[in-house]
Amino acid sequence: MAQQMTAPITRIAPDFALLKKTGFDNIIDVRSASEFLDDHMPGAINLPVLDDAQRAEIGTIYKQINPFEAKRSGAALVAQNIAVHLQTDLAKKDRDWRPLIYCWRGGQRSGAMAKIFSDIGWHSAVIEGGYKSYRKAVLDDLDHLPAKFRLIVLSGPTGTAKTHILRAAAQNGLQVLDLEGLANHRGSLLGSEPGSPQPAQRLFESRLCAALQNFSPDRPVFIEAESNKIGQIHVPSALWASMRQASRVSLTAPIDARTAFLQRDYRHIIEQPEHLIKLLEGLRQRYSTATFDVWESAIKAGDWRGFVHNLLETHYDPAYARSSASRPLIEIQTLRATTLDDNDIGRLAKALGALDR
């Protein structure tokens, strides 16, 4: 019987352009679940060769007994875990399947999986330097990529549906950098998404870098006016600097239309009035007891129109005025919303399209 040849293992640099061209079928992160949750390459799946408890166990053996015992115990666990992956997640992969594998430094963990894949006959690749080299590439790109694009900031007071307009514009083919989507937060005191936490800072930066890599510098990139912090996420300094030098499209809308839009868009907040009252405590130091009494009374009475209207006039609109005054951008257009229903949002998104040149 002829001996089956092993498939080659390729080592590649974490170059985004190269990764796009090579077209791997899967990107496999073999680090533990906690490492993966903190950050990973966009589109990667997590198939740990050691889980968090096992990593801690091997580390203890290494320190308290000796490196040899740690390596022997670790090798057994790695073999067992890879076997489980082969029998479950990878059981239906055919002979032409091409995976890209990485671990922390591109060493033992990714190497162990790649060696077994090679023996099976799968052509696999390992990222040179592992996650650490990938992370360095992300930080390098975030330092220089934002300056390559002509940013157009969509600015307007709270409740003018800026995020919805930009997402509609993206569906129309415009280049839109959706920071709130990447950060999983609406960028205000009440902006957390129910039941869905924000990503870790590093994971946000990975997603941001991947988004920037997909844009063409020959066309403008539309972005919503934000502060340099979205919930708990910080906007990288180079991007923030570019946003402060961008052109601006200002958006206006009648306060009644804004009030009605916010009642629809924040339905999840309205459905939890006690939680809303707790969130408003974050403003306690800024406003008088009388102001809070007005808000709380409106909430408990279910007077949502009155509450939203008052919150806009008392808190959000003055904050927007201060923020706009501190960020003098070049005004290139003013868009005037009317009803902020779906048709109006679509009309405003098409108006942005006239600037896509």
Buried (B, 14 or more C-beta within 10 A) or exposed (E): EEEEEEBEBBEBEBBBEEBEEEEBEBBBBBBBEEBBEBBBBBEBEBBBBBBEEBBEBBEEBBEEEEEEEBBEBBEEBBEEBBEEBBEEBBEEBEEEBBBBBBBBBBEBBBBBBBBBBBEBEBBBBBBBBBBBBBBEBBEEBBEEBBEEBBBBBBBBBBBBBBBBBBBBBBEBEBBBBBBBBBBBBBBBBBBBBEEEEBBBBBBBBBBBBBBBBEBEEEBBBBBBBBBBEBBBBBBBEBBBEBBBEBBBBBBEBEBEBBBBBBBEBBEEBBEEBEEBBEBBEEBEEEBEEEBBEBBBEBBEEEEBBBBBBBBBEBBBBEBBEEBBEEBEBEEEBEBEBEBBBEEBBBBBBBBBEEBBE
